[in-house]
Amino acid sequence: MEYRIEAVKTLTLGTAETELELGCGGFLLQNNSESAVLYFKEKAYDGAAVTAANGFALRPGETMHTVLCGRTLSLAASAANTAAAVLLLEAV
């Protein structure tokens, strides 16, 4: 499948949940922090906010290399002021 870039969102995350509406689109996620872990999950599945226990983790400086799709992305970090980037993709 091929994708085109729809948008790039830069985020500053903390330990409290941040929601990002994706509208069933594809995305790639990058953790730009040098020390904090970034956690994420699809919230629409069970309605629960992401935690270290129920989310996928991206280590400091790590980038996803597989396109995932979702409706509502729940994000949080292990520390305040964690920089992240989300590449929003549209299938073509």
Buried (B, 14 or more C-beta within 10 A) or exposed (E): EEBEEBEEBEBEBBBEBBEBEBEEBBBBBBBBBEEBBBBBBBBBEEEEBBEEEEBEEBEBEBEBEEBBEBEBBBBBBBBEEBBBBBBBBEEE
